[in-house]
Amino acid sequence: MSTTRRISKRPLDRTSQLRYARQIIELEARALSQLAGRLDESFCAGVAALYGCRGSVITTGMGKAGMIAQKIAATLASTGTRSHWLHPAEAVHGDLGRIRADDVVLLFSQSGETEEVVRMLPSLDEFGVTMIAITARRTSTLGRAAGVVIELGALQEACEHGLAPSTSTTAMLALGDALALVTSRMREFGREDFARFHPAGSLGRQLSNIDEFMRPLAECRVAGEWLNVRKVFVEHSQTGRRTGAIMLVTRAGKLAGIFTDSDLARLFEHNRDAALDRPIREVMTASPSTVPAGSRMLDAVAVMAERKISELPVVDRRGRPAGLLDITDVVALFPEARSALSPDGPRLAALPEAKRNRKSKPGKAAAGGGRSRRVA
């Protein structure tokens, strides 16, 4: 009995692994660059169809293309466009009943000849829905059936045999993201809208209302700026979850400044005991950085990171204290990285450690709205 002998290949060494990996990434990157350069009015027609959709956007595809279609459905849904994914094989076994005439169907198929996808086309045409095809050629079966065709063009798959979907699915993903995000921008889908759809997880916390996480006024130390330092610390102690700052207010109740435990320690270090019996406004940080009640955690943490402060007063519309955000609360919200979103967008910026440092000169407002307790 004859046997077939397997020819084993020698495993790639580390240098070869890295070289091959770089070739794959560079090949896919070139394909994306070429795809970007080929975009034309067909892309705009696709955006117009998505933007004008009165029903739902139904994404579909088979195999790896189907996985991309699922991801794009999720991206559309999270950025303001109602969307669902439909399995093409299940569709022709009854799930076509989910589609309405005012829907738009976004079909993914590199060849444009995928059997399960092609079998859907006569029914979709009968329903009168708008079809957007993301495929290699408009001359394919799918391309000829769709009202809008966005061509991927001829793509070389990145695997050594040129078979495993890789470059093509990368291109589909990028193109689908572009369709979703351009449509989202046309809808003027803002940060508040995004927050409504992402209430959970780290992202949800970053986009949540600061009122949910700040220390409420009942748990904060608040005193009049006219009181002396000694009296403030004796008469305004706080039990329970203590913060290291005292918010100081005018007689009208507006926030005037902030004074920290570290400021008190520095008075002793510099032998300024006499200041203990002077009005605290003489040694407080006047006009500290604040955020209005109702702000997003993302914005509040960005202020703390940018100005390197560890306590951030929250004020109401009249400038009166409404609460306080403490750096220890922020670290508890983001324990995985101790980070917060930067003011520039979705880039992560490391949040400074909660360590007290020197502040501006006593009684002087810091530039740019003043400062609360600094951190190094």
C-alpha positions in Angstrom: 0.0 0.0 0.0 1.4 3.3 -1.1 1.6 6.2 1.3 1.9 9.9 0.6 4.9 11.4 2.2 4.4 14.8 3.8 7.1 17.4 3.2 7.5 19.3 6.4 8.5 23.0 6.2 11.1 24.3 8.5 9.5 26.8 11.0 10.2 30.4 10.4 12.8 31.9 12.7 12.1 35.2 14.5 13.7 37.3 11.8 11.6 35.7 9.1 8.4 35.9 11.1 8.9 39.7 11.5 9.8 40.1 7.8 6.7 38.2 6.7 4.5 40.1 9.1 5.7 43.4 7.8 5.1 42.3 4.2 1.5 41.4 5.1 0.8 44.7 6.8 2.5 46.7 4.1 0.6 44.9 1.4 -2.7 45.6 3.1 -1.7 49.3 3.8 -0.9 49.8 0.1 -4.3 48.3 -0.8 -6.1 50.7 1.5 -4.1 53.7 0.1 -5.1 52.7 -3.4 -8.7 52.2 -2.4 -8.8 55.7 -0.9 -7.5 57.1 -4.2 -10.2 55.3 -6.2 -13.2 56.6 -4.2 -15.6 58.4 -6.5 -19.2 59.5 -6.8 -20.3 55.9 -6.1 -19.2 56.3 -2.5 -21.2 59.6 -2.2 -24.2 57.7 -3.6 -23.8 55.1 -0.9 -23.6 57.7 1.8 -26.7 59.4 0.4 -28.6 56.1 0.5 -27.6 55.5 4.1 -28.3 59.0 5.2 -31.7 59.0 3.5 -32.7 55.5 4.8 -36.1 55.8 6.5 -36.0 52.2 7.7 -33.0 50.1 8.7 -29.7 49.4 7.1 -29.4 45.7 6.6 -25.8 44.4 6.2 -25.1 41.0 4.9 -22.3 38.8 3.6 -21.0 35.2 3.8 -18.0 33.9 5.6 -15.3 36.4 6.5 -17.2 39.1 4.5 -20.2 38.3 6.7 -18.1 39.0 9.8 -17.1 42.3 8.4 -20.8 43.0 7.6 -21.6 42.3 11.3 -19.0 44.7 12.5 -20.2 47.5 10.1 -23.8 46.9 11.3 -22.6 47.5 14.9 -20.6 50.6 13.9 -23.6 52.0 12.0 -25.9 51.4 15.0 -23.6 53.0 17.5 -23.1 56.1 15.4 -26.7 57.0 14.7 -27.9 54.8 11.8 -30.3 52.1 12.8 -28.8 48.8 11.4 -29.0 45.0 11.7 -27.0 42.1 10.3 -28.7 39.4 8.2 -27.2 36.0 7.5 -27.7 35.4 3.7 -28.3 31.6 4.1 -30.9 32.2 6.8 -32.4 35.0 4.7 -33.5 32.7 1.9 -35.0 30.3 4.5 -37.5 32.9 5.9 -35.4 35.7 7.4 -36.1 37.9 4.3 -39.3 38.6 6.1 -37.3 41.0 8.3 -36.7 43.4 5.3 -39.0 46.2 4.5 -39.3 48.3 1.4 -37.8 51.4 3.1 -34.7 49.5 4.2 -31.3 49.8 2.6 -29.3 46.5 2.1 -25.5 46.8 2.2 -24.0 43.6 0.7 -20.4 42.5 1.1 -18.8 40.0 -1.4 -15.3 40.3 -2.9 -16.1 38.1 -5.9 -19.7 39.3 -6.3 -20.6 35.7 -7.0 -21.0 34.3 -3.5 -23.9 31.7 -3.9 -25.8 32.6 -0.8 -25.6 36.3 -1.5 -26.6 35.9 -5.2 -29.7 33.8 -4.2 -31.0 36.8 -2.2 -30.9 39.3 -5.1 -34.1 38.4 -6.9 -36.1 38.8 -3.7 -34.4 42.0 -2.8 -35.2 43.4 -6.2 -38.8 42.3 -5.8 -39.0 44.1 -2.4 -37.8 47.3 -4.1 -35.1 48.0 -1.5 -32.0 50.0 -2.3 -29.0 47.7 -2.6 -25.4 48.9 -2.0 -22.7 46.4 -3.1 -19.2 46.4 -1.8 -17.5 44.1 -4.3 -14.4 43.9 -6.5 -16.2 44.5 -9.9 -19.4 46.2 -10.9 -19.6 43.6 -13.7 -20.2 40.8 -11.3 -23.6 39.3 -10.6 -23.9 41.3 -7.4 -22.6 44.5 -9.1 -25.1 44.3 -11.9 -28.0 43.8 -9.5 -27.1 46.6 -7.0 -28.3 50.2 -7.5 -25.0 51.5 -5.9 -21.7 49.7 -6.4 -18.5 50.7 -4.6 -15.7 48.8 -6.2 -12.8 47.4 -4.2 -10.9 46.7 -7.4 -8.5 43.8 -7.9 -6.8 42.9 -4.6 -4.0 40.6 -3.8 -4.8 38.6 -0.6 -1.9 38.7 1.8 -1.5 35.0 2.5 1.3 33.2 0.7 -1.2 31.3 -1.4 -3.3 34.3 -2.3 -6.4 32.6 -1.0 -7.3 33.4 2.6 -9.5 36.6 2.8 -7.2 39.2 4.3 -6.5 42.2 2.1 -10.1 42.0 0.8 -11.7 42.0 4.3 -9.3 44.8 5.4 -10.5 46.9 2.5 -14.2 46.0 3.2 -13.7 47.0 6.9 -12.1 50.3 6.0 -14.7 51.1 3.4 -17.6 50.2 5.7 -16.2 52.3 8.5 -15.9 55.2 6.0 -19.5 54.9 5.0 -20.7 54.7 8.6 -18.6 57.6 9.9 -19.3 60.0 7.0 -23.0 59.3 7.4 -22.7 59.8 11.1 -21.0 63.2 10.6 -23.8 64.2 8.2 -26.3 63.4 10.9 -24.3 65.7 13.2 -24.1 62.8 15.6 -22.4 64.3 18.7 -20.7 63.3 21.8 -24.0 63.4 23.8 -25.7 61.1 21.2 -22.7 58.7 21.4 -23.0 58.6 25.2 -26.6 57.6 25.1 -25.7 54.5 23.1 -22.6 53.6 25.2 -23.7 53.6 28.9 -21.6 50.7 30.0 -17.9 49.9 30.4 -14.9 52.3 30.5 -16.1 54.2 27.5 -19.5 54.6 29.1 -18.0 56.0 32.3 -15.9 58.5 30.3 -19.0 59.7 28.5 -21.2 59.7 31.5 -22.4 62.8 33.3 -20.0 64.0 36.0 -23.0 64.4 38.4 -23.1 60.6 38.7 -19.5 60.3 39.9 -18.6 63.6 41.7 -18.7 63.8 45.5 -22.0 65.5 46.2 -22.0 68.8 48.2 -23.1 67.0 51.4 -19.8 65.0 51.3 -17.6 68.0 50.6 -16.0 70.6 52.9 -17.3 74.1 52.2 -16.5 77.2 54.2 -16.7 81.0 54.0 -13.6 82.7 52.6 -13.7 85.3 55.4 -13.1 82.7 58.2 -9.6 82.1 59.5 -7.7 79.0 58.7 -7.9 77.5 62.2 -11.6 77.9 62.4 -12.2 76.4 58.9 -10.3 73.2 59.8 -11.8 72.9 63.3 -15.4 73.5 62.3 -15.5 72.0 58.9 -14.3 68.5 59.3 -15.9 65.8 57.3 -16.6 62.2 58.3 -16.7 59.3 55.8 -15.1 59.6 52.4 -12.8 62.5 53.0 -11.4 64.8 50.3 -8.2 66.7 50.7 -9.7 70.1 49.6 -11.9 72.7 51.1 -14.0 74.8 48.7 -14.3 78.4 49.9 -17.2 80.6 49.0 -18.2 84.2 49.1 -21.1 85.5 51.3 -23.3 85.1 48.2 -22.4 81.4 48.1 -20.2 81.6 44.9 -17.0 79.6 44.7 -14.1 81.9 45.5 -11.2 79.5 45.9 -9.8 76.2 47.2 -7.5 75.3 50.0 -6.0 71.8 50.5 -4.5 69.8 53.3 -1.1 70.3 51.6 -1.5 74.0 51.7 -2.0 73.7 55.5 1.1 71.5 55.8 3.2 74.1 53.9 2.1 76.9 56.3 3.7 74.8 59.1 6.8 73.9 57.0 7.4 77.6 56.3 6.8 78.6 60.0 3.8 80.7 59.0 1.8 79.9 62.1 0.4 83.4 62.3 -1.5 82.7 59.0 -3.7 80.3 60.9 -5.5 83.1 62.5 -5.9 85.2 59.3 -8.7 84.9 56.8 -8.3 81.9 54.7 -8.8 83.9 51.5 -5.2 85.2 52.0 -3.7 81.8 51.5 -6.3 80.0 49.3 -5.9 79.4 45.6 -8.3 82.0 44.1 -10.5 81.3 41.0 -9.6 77.6 40.8 -10.3 75.5 37.7 -13.9 74.3 37.6 -16.3 72.5 35.4 -20.1 73.1 35.2 -22.5 70.6 36.6 -23.8 68.3 33.8 -20.3 68.0 32.1 -19.1 64.8 30.7 -16.5 62.8 32.7 -14.4 62.8 29.6 -14.1 66.6 29.7 -13.6 66.9 33.4 -10.8 64.3 33.5 -9.2 66.1 30.5 -9.1 69.3 32.6 -7.5 67.4 35.5 -4.9 65.8 33.2 -4.1 69.0 31.3 -3.7 71.2 34.4 -2.3 68.5 36.6 -4.7 69.0 39.5 -6.2 66.4 41.8 -9.4 68.2 42.9 -11.8 69.7 40.5 -14.8 71.7 41.9 -18.1 71.3 40.0 -20.2 74.5 40.0 -23.8 75.3 39.1 -25.0 78.0 36.7 -24.6 80.7 39.4 -21.0 79.7 40.1 -21.9 78.0 43.4 -20.3 74.7 44.4 -22.3 71.6 43.4 -19.8 68.9 44.2 -16.2 67.9 43.7 -14.3 65.4 41.6 -11.3 63.9 43.4 -8.4 62.2 41.6 -8.9 59.1 43.8 -12.4 58.8 42.3 -11.0 59.1 38.8 -8.4 56.4 39.4 -11.1 54.1 40.7 -13.1 54.7 37.5 -10.1 53.8 35.3 -8.2 51.2 37.2 -7.0 49.3 34.1 -4.8 52.1 33.0 -5.2 55.1 35.2 -5.9 57.1 32.1 -8.5 59.4 30.7 -9.4 60.6 27.2 -7.4 63.6 26.2 -9.0 66.9 25.0 -8.0 66.1 21.4 -10.3 63.1 21.0 -10.0 59.4 21.4 -6.3 59.4 22.2 -5.5 58.1 25.7 -3.4 60.3 27.9 -1.9 59.1 31.1 -3.4 60.6 34.1 -0.8 61.9 36.6 -0.4 60.1 39.9 -2.3 61.6 42.9 0.6 63.4 44.5 0.5 66.8 46.1 2.8 69.5 44.8 3.2 73.3 45.0 0.5 75.6 43.7 0.4 79.2 42.6 1.3 82.0 45.0 -1.1 82.5 47.9 -4.0 84.7 47.0 -3.2 84.9 43.3 -5.4 83.4 40.6 -3.5 81.0 38.4 -3.4 81.7 34.7 -6.1 80.2 32.6 -8.8 80.1 35.2 -6.7 79.3 38.2 -5.7 75.9 39.6 -6.8 73.5 42.2 -4.4 71.3 44.1 -1.6 70.3 41.7 -0.2 66.8 41.1 3.2 65.9 39.8 
